[in-house]
Amino acid sequence: MMDMEKCQIAWDFFLKSCEKHGISTNLSFYQFLQSVTMEQIESMVQHAEMI
């Protein structure tokens, strides 16, 4: 899986998690990428695959 695909999966997981917990965010995809590490992205991808 390409890194950009992983980033998109992590972004989708982040947005769904925020929605699930009633958290609103104005964070853009670009801001999201600037604020997370590759390890965090990998973790989100793993969690997203479990659902």
PDBQT receptor file of N, H, CA, C and O in Angstrom, charges set to zero:
ATOM      1  N   MET A   1       0.850  -1.179   0.000  1.00  0.00    +0.000 N 
ATOM      2  CA  MET A   1       0.000   0.000   0.000  1.00  0.00    +0.000 C 
ATOM      3  C   MET A   1       0.898   1.245   0.000  1.00  0.00    +0.000 C 
ATOM      4  O   MET A   1       1.857   1.329   0.768  1.00  0.00    +0.000 OA
ATOM      5  N   MET A   2       0.582   2.183  -0.848  1.00  0.00    +0.000 N 
ATOM      6  H   MET A   2      -0.197   2.115  -1.472  1.00  0.00    +0.000 HD
ATOM      7  CA  MET A   2       1.359   3.423  -0.928  1.00  0.00    +0.000 C 
ATOM      8  C   MET A   2       1.136   4.290   0.303  1.00  0.00    +0.000 C 
ATOM      9  O   MET A   2       0.096   4.204   0.956  1.00  0.00    +0.000 OA
ATOM     10  N   ASP A   3       2.108   5.114   0.607  1.00  0.00    +0.000 N 
ATOM     11  H   ASP A   3       2.953   5.184   0.076  1.00  0.00    +0.000 HD
ATOM     12  CA  ASP A   3       1.981   6.001   1.762  1.00  0.00    +0.000 C 
ATOM     13  C   ASP A   3       0.768   6.920   1.644  1.00  0.00    +0.000 C 
ATOM     14  O   ASP A   3       0.091   7.185   2.638  1.00  0.00    +0.000 OA
ATOM     15  N   MET A   4       0.493   7.406   0.441  1.00  0.00    +0.000 N 
ATOM     16  H   MET A   4       1.043   7.191  -0.366  1.00  0.00    +0.000 HD
ATOM     17  CA  MET A   4      -0.654   8.314   0.273  1.00  0.00    +0.000 C 
ATOM     18  C   MET A   4      -1.967   7.584   0.558  1.00  0.00    +0.000 C 
ATOM     19  O   MET A   4      -2.896   8.165   1.119  1.00  0.00    +0.000 OA
ATOM     20  N   GLU A   5      -2.040   6.319   0.173  1.00  0.00    +0.000 N 
ATOM     21  H   GLU A   5      -1.286   5.846  -0.283  1.00  0.00    +0.000 HD
ATOM     22  CA  GLU A   5      -3.237   5.523   0.484  1.00  0.00    +0.000 C 
ATOM     23  C   GLU A   5      -3.391   5.374   1.994  1.00  0.00    +0.000 C 
ATOM     24  O   GLU A   5      -4.496   5.487   2.525  1.00  0.00    +0.000 OA
ATOM     25  N   LYS A   6      -2.289   5.122   2.675  1.00  0.00    +0.000 N 
ATOM     26  H   LYS A   6      -1.392   5.030   2.244  1.00  0.00    +0.000 HD
ATOM     27  CA  LYS A   6      -2.323   4.996   4.132  1.00  0.00    +0.000 C 
ATOM     28  C   LYS A   6      -2.766   6.308   4.770  1.00  0.00    +0.000 C 
ATOM     29  O   LYS A   6      -3.544   6.317   5.724  1.00  0.00    +0.000 OA
ATOM     30  N   CYS A   7      -2.266   7.404   4.236  1.00  0.00    +0.000 N 
ATOM     31  H   CYS A   7      -1.634   7.398   3.460  1.00  0.00    +0.000 HD
ATOM     32  CA  CYS A   7      -2.647   8.719   4.764  1.00  0.00    +0.000 C 
ATOM     33  C   CYS A   7      -4.144   8.949   4.604  1.00  0.00    +0.000 C 
ATOM     34  O   CYS A   7      -4.791   9.486   5.503  1.00  0.00    +0.000 OA
ATOM     35  N   GLN A   8      -4.691   8.550   3.478  1.00  0.00    +0.000 N 
ATOM     36  H   GLN A   8      -4.166   8.114   2.747  1.00  0.00    +0.000 HD
ATOM     37  CA  GLN A   8      -6.126   8.733   3.236  1.00  0.00    +0.000 C 
ATOM     38  C   GLN A   8      -6.952   7.858   4.181  1.00  0.00    +0.000 C 
ATOM     39  O   GLN A   8      -7.968   8.304   4.713  1.00  0.00    +0.000 OA
ATOM     40  N   ILE A   9      -6.519   6.622   4.388  1.00  0.00    +0.000 N 
ATOM     41  H   ILE A   9      -5.694   6.260   3.956  1.00  0.00    +0.000 HD
ATOM     42  CA  ILE A   9      -7.214   5.721   5.313  1.00  0.00    +0.000 C 
ATOM     43  C   ILE A   9      -7.162   6.289   6.729  1.00  0.00    +0.000 C 
ATOM     44  O   ILE A   9      -8.167   6.283   7.440  1.00  0.00    +0.000 OA
ATOM     45  N   ALA A  10      -5.993   6.781   7.136  1.00  0.00    +0.000 N 
ATOM     46  H   ALA A  10      -5.177   6.787   6.558  1.00  0.00    +0.000 HD
ATOM     47  CA  ALA A  10      -5.840   7.368   8.475  1.00  0.00    +0.000 C 
ATOM     48  C   ALA A  10      -6.718   8.611   8.621  1.00  0.00    +0.000 C 
ATOM     49  O   ALA A  10      -7.330   8.817   9.670  1.00  0.00    +0.000 OA
ATOM     50  N   TRP A  11      -6.782   9.433   7.585  1.00  0.00    +0.000 N 
ATOM     51  H   TRP A  11      -6.285   9.266   6.733  1.00  0.00    +0.000 HD
ATOM     52  CA  TRP A  11      -7.617  10.640   7.591  1.00  0.00    +0.000 C 
ATOM     53  C   TRP A  11      -9.083  10.258   7.762  1.00  0.00    +0.000 C 
ATOM     54  O   TRP A  11      -9.788  10.842   8.586  1.00  0.00    +0.000 OA
ATOM     55  N   ASP A  12      -9.540   9.285   6.991  1.00  0.00    +0.000 N 
ATOM     56  H   ASP A  12      -8.968   8.811   6.322  1.00  0.00    +0.000 HD
ATOM     57  CA  ASP A  12     -10.930   8.828   7.097  1.00  0.00    +0.000 C 
ATOM     58  C   ASP A  12     -11.218   8.274   8.490  1.00  0.00    +0.000 C 
ATOM     59  O   ASP A  12     -12.274   8.539   9.064  1.00  0.00    +0.000 OA
ATOM     60  N   PHE A  13     -10.274   7.504   9.030  1.00  0.00    +0.000 N 
ATOM     61  H   PHE A  13      -9.416   7.289   8.564  1.00  0.00    +0.000 HD
ATOM     62  CA  PHE A  13     -10.420   6.942  10.367  1.00  0.00    +0.000 C 
ATOM     63  C   PHE A  13     -10.505   8.064  11.407  1.00  0.00    +0.000 C 
ATOM     64  O   PHE A  13     -11.337   8.013  12.313  1.00  0.00    +0.000 OA
ATOM     65  N   PHE A  14      -9.652   9.063  11.274  1.00  0.00    +0.000 N 
ATOM     66  H   PHE A  14      -8.976   9.104  10.538  1.00  0.00    +0.000 HD
ATOM     67  CA  PHE A  14      -9.653  10.215  12.177  1.00  0.00    +0.000 C 
ATOM     68  C   PHE A  14     -11.000  10.929  12.155  1.00  0.00    +0.000 C 
ATOM     69  O   PHE A  14     -11.572  11.223  13.204  1.00  0.00    +0.000 OA
ATOM     70  N   LEU A  15     -11.501  11.205  10.956  1.00  0.00    +0.000 N 
ATOM     71  H   LEU A  15     -11.036  10.966  10.104  1.00  0.00    +0.000 HD
ATOM     72  CA  LEU A  15     -12.784  11.907  10.832  1.00  0.00    +0.000 C 
ATOM     73  C   LEU A  15     -13.931  11.085  11.419  1.00  0.00    +0.000 C 
ATOM     74  O   LEU A  15     -14.790  11.631  12.111  1.00  0.00    +0.000 OA
ATOM     75  N   LYS A  16     -13.952   9.791  11.150  1.00  0.00    +0.000 N 
ATOM     76  H   LYS A  16     -13.254   9.348  10.587  1.00  0.00    +0.000 HD
ATOM     77  CA  LYS A  16     -15.004   8.925  11.691  1.00  0.00    +0.000 C 
ATOM     78  C   LYS A  16     -14.913   8.850  13.209  1.00  0.00    +0.000 C 
ATOM     79  O   LYS A  16     -15.937   8.827  13.893  1.00  0.00    +0.000 OA
ATOM     80  N   SER A  17     -13.696   8.811  13.738  1.00  0.00    +0.000 N 
ATOM     81  H   SER A  17     -12.865   8.830  13.183  1.00  0.00    +0.000 HD
ATOM     82  CA  SER A  17     -13.513   8.770  15.189  1.00  0.00    +0.000 C 
ATOM     83  C   SER A  17     -14.003  10.059  15.836  1.00  0.00    +0.000 C 
ATOM     84  O   SER A  17     -14.657  10.029  16.879  1.00  0.00    +0.000 OA
ATOM     85  N   CYS A  18     -13.688  11.184  15.218  1.00  0.00    +0.000 N 
ATOM     86  H   CYS A  18     -13.157  11.209  14.371  1.00  0.00    +0.000 HD
ATOM     87  CA  CYS A  18     -14.171  12.471  15.741  1.00  0.00    +0.000 C 
ATOM     88  C   CYS A  18     -15.694  12.493  15.748  1.00  0.00    +0.000 C 
ATOM     89  O   CYS A  18     -16.313  12.884  16.738  1.00  0.00    +0.000 OA
ATOM     90  N   GLU A  19     -16.290  12.073  14.643  1.00  0.00    +0.000 N 
ATOM     91  H   GLU A  19     -15.787  11.755  13.838  1.00  0.00    +0.000 HD
ATOM     92  CA  GLU A  19     -17.751  12.056  14.536  1.00  0.00    +0.000 C 
ATOM     93  C   GLU A  19     -18.364  11.135  15.583  1.00  0.00    +0.000 C 
ATOM     94  O   GLU A  19     -19.358  11.482  16.219  1.00  0.00    +0.000 OA
ATOM     95  N   LYS A  20     -17.770   9.965  15.757  1.00  0.00    +0.000 N 
ATOM     96  H   LYS A  20     -16.962   9.683  15.239  1.00  0.00    +0.000 HD
ATOM     97  CA  LYS A  20     -18.270   8.977  16.714  1.00  0.00    +0.000 C 
ATOM     98  C   LYS A  20     -18.292   9.535  18.135  1.00  0.00    +0.000 C 
ATOM     99  O   LYS A  20     -19.196   9.233  18.914  1.00  0.00    +0.000 OA
ATOM    100  N   HIS A  21     -17.297  10.348  18.466  1.00  0.00    +0.000 N 
ATOM    101  H   HIS A  21     -16.563  10.594  17.833  1.00  0.00    +0.000 HD
ATOM    102  CA  HIS A  21     -17.176  10.886  19.816  1.00  0.00    +0.000 C 
ATOM    103  C   HIS A  21     -17.730  12.304  19.946  1.00  0.00    +0.000 C 
ATOM    104  O   HIS A  21     -17.543  12.958  20.972  1.00  0.00    +0.000 OA
ATOM    105  N   GLY A  22     -18.414  12.774  18.903  1.00  0.00    +0.000 N 
ATOM    106  H   GLY A  22     -18.567  12.243  18.069  1.00  0.00    +0.000 HD
ATOM    107  CA  GLY A  22     -19.049  14.083  18.959  1.00  0.00    +0.000 C 
ATOM    108  C   GLY A  22     -18.083  15.255  18.936  1.00  0.00    +0.000 C 
ATOM    109  O   GLY A  22     -18.379  16.325  19.468  1.00  0.00    +0.000 OA
ATOM    110  N   ILE A  23     -16.931  15.050  18.319  1.00  0.00    +0.000 N 
ATOM    111  H   ILE A  23     -16.691  14.181  17.886  1.00  0.00    +0.000 HD
ATOM    112  CA  ILE A  23     -15.918  16.103  18.243  1.00  0.00    +0.000 C 
ATOM    113  C   ILE A  23     -15.961  16.727  16.856  1.00  0.00    +0.000 C 
ATOM    114  O   ILE A  23     -15.849  16.028  15.849  1.00  0.00    +0.000 OA
ATOM    115  N   SER A  24     -16.122  18.044  16.808  1.00  0.00    +0.000 N 
ATOM    116  H   SER A  24     -16.212  18.612  17.626  1.00  0.00    +0.000 HD
ATOM    117  CA  SER A  24     -16.088  18.721  15.508  1.00  0.00    +0.000 C 
ATOM    118  C   SER A  24     -14.663  19.220  15.273  1.00  0.00    +0.000 C 
ATOM    119  O   SER A  24     -13.976  19.641  16.203  1.00  0.00    +0.000 OA
ATOM    120  N   THR A  25     -14.241  19.164  14.026  1.00  0.00    +0.000 N 
ATOM    121  H   THR A  25     -14.799  18.822  13.271  1.00  0.00    +0.000 HD
ATOM    122  CA  THR A  25     -12.890  19.604  13.693  1.00  0.00    +0.000 C 
ATOM    123  C   THR A  25     -12.895  20.403  12.398  1.00  0.00    +0.000 C 
ATOM    124  O   THR A  25     -13.637  20.100  11.465  1.00  0.00    +0.000 OA
ATOM    125  N   ASN A  26     -12.068  21.408  12.362  1.00  0.00    +0.000 N 
ATOM    126  H   ASN A  26     -11.465  21.654  13.120  1.00  0.00    +0.000 HD
ATOM    127  CA  ASN A  26     -11.879  22.203  11.153  1.00  0.00    +0.000 C 
ATOM    128  C   ASN A  26     -10.527  21.901  10.522  1.00  0.00    +0.000 C 
ATOM    129  O   ASN A  26     -10.073  22.617   9.630  1.00  0.00    +0.000 OA
ATOM    130  N   LEU A  27      -9.896  20.849  10.988  1.00  0.00    +0.000 N 
ATOM    131  H   LEU A  27     -10.265  20.268  11.714  1.00  0.00    +0.000 HD
ATOM    132  CA  LEU A  27      -8.581  20.456  10.497  1.00  0.00    +0.000 C 
ATOM    133  C   LEU A  27      -8.677  20.037   9.037  1.00  0.00    +0.000 C 
ATOM    134  O   LEU A  27      -9.568  19.275   8.660  1.00  0.00    +0.000 OA
ATOM    135  N   SER A  28      -7.770  20.531   8.228  1.00  0.00    +0.000 N 
ATOM    136  H   SER A  28      -7.047  21.150   8.535  1.00  0.00    +0.000 HD
ATOM    137  CA  SER A  28      -7.724  20.108   6.823  1.00  0.00    +0.000 C 
ATOM    138  C   SER A  28      -6.850  18.861   6.708  1.00  0.00    +0.000 C 
ATOM    139  O   SER A  28      -6.109  18.529   7.633  1.00  0.00    +0.000 OA
ATOM    140  N   PHE A  29      -6.938  18.189   5.598  1.00  0.00    +0.000 N 
ATOM    141  H   PHE A  29      -7.540  18.459   4.846  1.00  0.00    +0.000 HD
ATOM    142  CA  PHE A  29      -6.116  17.004   5.346  1.00  0.00    +0.000 C 
ATOM    143  C   PHE A  29      -4.635  17.375   5.464  1.00  0.00    +0.000 C 
ATOM    144  O   PHE A  29      -3.850  16.637   6.060  1.00  0.00    +0.000 OA
ATOM    145  N   TYR A  30      -4.270  18.501   4.903  1.00  0.00    +0.000 N 
ATOM    146  H   TYR A  30      -4.908  19.100   4.419  1.00  0.00    +0.000 HD
ATOM    147  CA  TYR A  30      -2.879  18.963   4.948  1.00  0.00    +0.000 C 
ATOM    148  C   TYR A  30      -2.431  19.206   6.395  1.00  0.00    +0.000 C 
ATOM    149  O   TYR A  30      -1.330  18.808   6.775  1.00  0.00    +0.000 OA
ATOM    150  N   GLN A  31      -3.271  19.852   7.194  1.00  0.00    +0.000 N 
ATOM    151  H   GLN A  31      -4.165  20.175   6.885  1.00  0.00    +0.000 HD
ATOM    152  CA  GLN A  31      -2.946  20.098   8.601  1.00  0.00    +0.000 C 
ATOM    153  C   GLN A  31      -2.836  18.785   9.366  1.00  0.00    +0.000 C 
ATOM    154  O   GLN A  31      -1.968  18.622  10.223  1.00  0.00    +0.000 OA
ATOM    155  N   PHE A  32      -3.722  17.859   9.045  1.00  0.00    +0.000 N 
ATOM    156  H   PHE A  32      -4.427  17.991   8.349  1.00  0.00    +0.000 HD
ATOM    157  CA  PHE A  32      -3.680  16.532   9.664  1.00  0.00    +0.000 C 
ATOM    158  C   PHE A  32      -2.328  15.880   9.402  1.00  0.00    +0.000 C 
ATOM    159  O   PHE A  32      -1.697  15.359  10.322  1.00  0.00    +0.000 OA
ATOM    160  N   LEU A  33      -1.882  15.908   8.144  1.00  0.00    +0.000 N 
ATOM    161  H   LEU A  33      -2.394  16.331   7.396  1.00  0.00    +0.000 HD
ATOM    162  CA  LEU A  33      -0.608  15.286   7.788  1.00  0.00    +0.000 C 
ATOM    163  C   LEU A  33       0.571  15.954   8.482  1.00  0.00    +0.000 C 
ATOM    164  O   LEU A  33       1.560  15.295   8.804  1.00  0.00    +0.000 OA
ATOM    165  N   GLN A  34       0.472  17.248   8.713  1.00  0.00    +0.000 N 
ATOM    166  H   GLN A  34      -0.331  17.784   8.452  1.00  0.00    +0.000 HD
ATOM    167  CA  GLN A  34       1.544  17.963   9.401  1.00  0.00    +0.000 C 
ATOM    168  C   GLN A  34       1.588  17.646  10.894  1.00  0.00    +0.000 C 
ATOM    169  O   GLN A  34       2.616  17.844  11.540  1.00  0.00    +0.000 OA
ATOM    170  N   SER A  35       0.487  17.159  11.437  1.00  0.00    +0.000 N 
ATOM    171  H   SER A  35      -0.348  16.998  10.911  1.00  0.00    +0.000 HD
ATOM    172  CA  SER A  35       0.404  16.986  12.886  1.00  0.00    +0.000 C 
ATOM    173  C   SER A  35       0.567  15.544  13.364  1.00  0.00    +0.000 C 
ATOM    174  O   SER A  35       0.577  15.298  14.570  1.00  0.00    +0.000 OA
ATOM    175  N   VAL A  36       0.695  14.595  12.451  1.00  0.00    +0.000 N 
ATOM    176  H   VAL A  36       0.688  14.795  11.471  1.00  0.00    +0.000 HD
ATOM    177  CA  VAL A  36       0.841  13.195  12.852  1.00  0.00    +0.000 C 
ATOM    178  C   VAL A  36       2.157  12.626  12.327  1.00  0.00    +0.000 C 
ATOM    179  O   VAL A  36       2.710  13.099  11.334  1.00  0.00    +0.000 OA
ATOM    180  N   THR A  37       2.640  11.598  13.024  1.00  0.00    +0.000 N 
ATOM    181  H   THR A  37       2.190  11.215  13.830  1.00  0.00    +0.000 HD
ATOM    182  CA  THR A  37       3.843  10.897  12.580  1.00  0.00    +0.000 C 
ATOM    183  C   THR A  37       3.435   9.704  11.716  1.00  0.00    +0.000 C 
ATOM    184  O   THR A  37       2.271   9.301  11.711  1.00  0.00    +0.000 OA
ATOM    185  N   MET A  38       4.383   9.154  11.001  1.00  0.00    +0.000 N 
ATOM    186  H   MET A  38       5.328   9.481  11.006  1.00  0.00    +0.000 HD
ATOM    187  CA  MET A  38       4.099   7.972  10.185  1.00  0.00    +0.000 C 
ATOM    188  C   MET A  38       3.685   6.801  11.077  1.00  0.00    +0.000 C 
ATOM    189  O   MET A  38       2.869   5.972  10.676  1.00  0.00    +0.000 OA
ATOM    190  N   GLU A  39       4.244   6.732  12.278  1.00  0.00    +0.000 N 
ATOM    191  H   GLU A  39       4.907   7.406  12.604  1.00  0.00    +0.000 HD
ATOM    192  CA  GLU A  39       3.871   5.666  13.215  1.00  0.00    +0.000 C 
ATOM    193  C   GLU A  39       2.403   5.798  13.624  1.00  0.00    +0.000 C 
ATOM    194  O   GLU A  39       1.695   4.798  13.744  1.00  0.00    +0.000 OA
ATOM    195  N   GLN A  40       1.953   7.027  13.834  1.00  0.00    +0.000 N 
ATOM    196  H   GLN A  40       2.528   7.839  13.736  1.00  0.00    +0.000 HD
ATOM    197  CA  GLN A  40       0.549   7.250  14.181  1.00  0.00    +0.000 C 
ATOM    198  C   GLN A  40      -0.358   6.884  13.008  1.00  0.00    +0.000 C 
ATOM    199  O   GLN A  40      -1.431   6.310  13.198  1.00  0.00    +0.000 OA
ATOM    200  N   ILE A  41       0.078   7.217  11.808  1.00  0.00    +0.000 N 
ATOM    201  H   ILE A  41       0.949   7.683  11.654  1.00  0.00    +0.000 HD
ATOM    202  CA  ILE A  41      -0.694   6.854  10.618  1.00  0.00    +0.000 C 
ATOM    203  C   ILE A  41      -0.798   5.342  10.508  1.00  0.00    +0.000 C 
ATOM    204  O   ILE A  41      -1.878   4.811  10.249  1.00  0.00    +0.000 OA
ATOM    205  N   GLU A  42       0.314   4.645  10.703  1.00  0.00    +0.000 N 
ATOM    206  H   GLU A  42       1.191   5.077  10.914  1.00  0.00    +0.000 HD
ATOM    207  CA  GLU A  42       0.312   3.178  10.652  1.00  0.00    +0.000 C 
ATOM    208  C   GLU A  42      -0.663   2.604  11.677  1.00  0.00    +0.000 C 
ATOM    209  O   GLU A  42      -1.397   1.661  11.383  1.00  0.00    +0.000 OA
ATOM    210  N   SER A  43      -0.667   3.172  12.868  1.00  0.00    +0.000 N 
ATOM    211  H   SER A  43      -0.071   3.938  13.107  1.00  0.00    +0.000 HD
ATOM    212  CA  SER A  43      -1.569   2.706  13.923  1.00  0.00    +0.000 C 
ATOM    213  C   SER A  43      -3.029   2.917  13.532  1.00  0.00    +0.000 C 
ATOM    214  O   SER A  43      -3.859   2.032  13.736  1.00  0.00    +0.000 OA
ATOM    215  N   MET A  44      -3.345   4.079  12.975  1.00  0.00    +0.000 N 
ATOM    216  H   MET A  44      -2.670   4.798  12.810  1.00  0.00    +0.000 HD
ATOM    217  CA  MET A  44      -4.720   4.355  12.542  1.00  0.00    +0.000 C 
ATOM    218  C   MET A  44      -5.142   3.410  11.425  1.00  0.00    +0.000 C 
ATOM    219  O   MET A  44      -6.285   2.954  11.392  1.00  0.00    +0.000 OA
ATOM    220  N   VAL A  45      -4.223   3.116  10.514  1.00  0.00    +0.000 N 
ATOM    221  H   VAL A  45      -3.295   3.487  10.541  1.00  0.00    +0.000 HD
ATOM    222  CA  VAL A  45      -4.526   2.189   9.415  1.00  0.00    +0.000 C 
ATOM    223  C   VAL A  45      -4.837   0.810   9.983  1.00  0.00    +0.000 C 
ATOM    224  O   VAL A  45      -5.791   0.161   9.554  1.00  0.00    +0.000 OA
ATOM    225  N   GLN A  46      -4.039   0.362  10.943  1.00  0.00    +0.000 N 
ATOM    226  H   GLN A  46      -3.264   0.889  11.292  1.00  0.00    +0.000 HD
ATOM    227  CA  GLN A  46      -4.283  -0.948  11.561  1.00  0.00    +0.000 C 
ATOM    228  C   GLN A  46      -5.642  -0.981  12.250  1.00  0.00    +0.000 C 
ATOM    229  O   GLN A  46      -6.376  -1.960  12.122  1.00  0.00    +0.000 OA
ATOM    230  N   HIS A  47      -5.979   0.071  12.973  1.00  0.00    +0.000 N 
ATOM    231  H   HIS A  47      -5.382   0.867  13.076  1.00  0.00    +0.000 HD
ATOM    232  CA  HIS A  47      -7.280   0.126  13.646  1.00  0.00    +0.000 C 
ATOM    233  C   HIS A  47      -8.422   0.177  12.633  1.00  0.00    +0.000 C 
ATOM    234  O   HIS A  47      -9.464  -0.446  12.834  1.00  0.00    +0.000 OA
ATOM    235  N   ALA A  48      -8.227   0.912  11.560  1.00  0.00    +0.000 N 
ATOM    236  H   ALA A  48      -7.381   1.419  11.397  1.00  0.00    +0.000 HD
ATOM    237  CA  ALA A  48      -9.269   1.018  10.528  1.00  0.00    +0.000 C 
ATOM    238  C   ALA A  48      -9.519  -0.331   9.872  1.00  0.00    +0.000 C 
ATOM    239  O   ALA A  48     -10.655  -0.650   9.522  1.00  0.00    +0.000 OA
ATOM    240  N   GLU A  49      -8.471  -1.123   9.703  1.00  0.00    +0.000 N 
ATOM    241  H   GLU A  49      -7.548  -0.864   9.987  1.00  0.00    +0.000 HD
ATOM    242  CA  GLU A  49      -8.617  -2.435   9.070  1.00  0.00    +0.000 C 
ATOM    243  C   GLU A  49      -9.345  -3.420   9.972  1.00  0.00    +0.000 C 
ATOM    244  O   GLU A  49      -9.916  -4.397   9.487  1.00  0.00    +0.000 OA
ATOM    245  N   MET A  50      -9.332  -3.173  11.291  1.00  0.00    +0.000 N 
ATOM    246  H   MET A  50      -8.868  -2.380  11.685  1.00  0.00    +0.000 HD
ATOM    247  CA  MET A  50     -10.007  -4.061  12.238  1.00  0.00    +0.000 C 
ATOM    248  C   MET A  50     -11.512  -3.852  12.247  1.00  0.00    +0.000 C 
ATOM    249  O   MET A  50     -12.267  -4.742  12.640  1.00  0.00    +0.000 OA
ATOM    250  N   ILE A  51     -11.947  -2.676  11.816  1.00  0.00    +0.000 N 
ATOM    251  H   ILE A  51     -11.334  -1.953  11.497  1.00  0.00    +0.000 HD
ATOM    252  CA  ILE A  51     -13.374  -2.362  11.885  1.00  0.00    +0.000 C 
ATOM    253  C   ILE A  51     -14.099  -2.947  10.688  1.00  0.00    +0.000 C 
ATOM    254  O   ILE A  51     -15.313  -2.790  10.564  1.00  0.00    +0.000 OA
TER     255      ILE A  51
